[in-house]
Amino acid sequence: MKVSYNKLWKLLIDEGMKKTDLIDAVKTSPNTIAKMSKNENVSMDVIKRICEYLNCDVGDIMEMIPDNGGNISEEK
C-alpha cells in the first residue's frame, strides 16, 4: 500500500499555512516534511502531532492507497 498526504497539503492551503509553518508548529524537521511531500512513511508520532495541532483525525490528513489502485479485498 502507498500513503498519500494530499489531504494534508489541501488542509494547509485552507488554513493559510505553508509547510515551513507546519514544521515550526509541530516541531519536526524539514526532512520529515520532505518525506511527506514524496508520500513516504513517517512516524506515527509526527502524524499525531500534526493531528493535534490541526485538531483533526488521521483520515483528514492522509490516506492509504492500494498498490493496484483497486479494492483492498481484491488482493486476497
C-alpha positions as CSV (number, residue, x, y, z in Angstrom):
1,M,0.0,0.0,0.0
2,K,1.0,3.5,-0.6
3,V,0.4,6.5,1.6
4,S,-0.8,9.9,0.3
5,Y,-0.6,13.2,2.2
6,N,-2.5,15.2,-0.4
7,K,-5.3,15.8,2.1
8,L,-2.7,17.5,4.4
9,W,-1.4,19.8,1.7
10,K,-5.0,20.8,0.9
11,L,-5.8,21.4,4.5
12,L,-2.7,23.6,4.9
13,I,-3.9,25.7,1.9
14,D,-7.3,26.0,3.5
15,E,-5.7,27.2,6.8
16,G,-3.4,29.6,5.0
17,M,-0.3,27.7,6.2
18,K,3.0,26.9,4.5
19,K,5.0,23.8,5.0
20,T,7.5,25.8,7.0
21,D,4.7,27.0,9.3
22,L,3.9,23.3,9.9
23,I,7.5,22.5,10.7
24,D,7.6,25.1,13.3
25,A,4.2,24.4,14.8
26,V,4.7,20.6,15.3
27,K,8.4,20.8,16.0
28,T,9.6,18.5,13.2
29,S,12.4,18.6,10.8
30,P,12.3,19.8,7.2
31,N,13.5,16.3,6.2
32,T,10.3,14.8,7.7
33,I,8.1,17.2,5.7
34,A,10.2,16.4,2.6
35,K,9.5,12.7,3.1
36,M,5.8,13.5,3.3
37,S,6.0,15.6,0.2
38,K,7.3,12.4,-1.6
39,N,4.5,10.4,0.0
40,E,7.0,8.4,2.1
41,N,6.3,6.9,5.5
42,V,6.9,9.0,8.6
43,S,6.5,8.1,12.3
44,M,3.1,8.0,13.9
45,D,4.4,10.5,16.5
46,V,4.7,13.1,13.7
47,I,1.2,12.2,12.4
48,K,-0.2,12.5,16.0
49,R,1.4,16.0,16.5
50,I,0.0,17.2,13.2
51,C,-3.4,16.0,14.0
52,E,-3.3,17.5,17.5
53,Y,-2.1,20.9,16.1
54,L,-4.7,21.0,13.3
55,N,-7.4,19.5,15.5
56,C,-8.2,16.8,13.0
57,D,-8.2,13.0,12.6
58,V,-5.6,10.9,10.7
59,G,-8.0,10.4,7.8
60,D,-8.2,14.2,7.4
61,I,-4.5,14.4,6.5
62,M,-3.6,11.2,4.8
63,E,-5.0,8.1,3.1
64,M,-3.8,4.7,2.2
65,I,-3.9,3.7,-1.5
66,P,-3.7,0.0,-2.5
67,D,-0.7,-0.6,-4.9
68,N,-3.0,-1.9,-7.6
69,G,-5.3,1.1,-7.2
70,G,-8.2,-1.2,-6.6
71,N,-10.2,-2.5,-3.6
72,I,-8.2,-4.0,-0.7
73,S,-10.3,-7.1,-0.7
74,E,-9.3,-7.8,-4.3
75,E,-5.7,-8.5,-3.1
76,K,-6.8,-11.6,-1.1
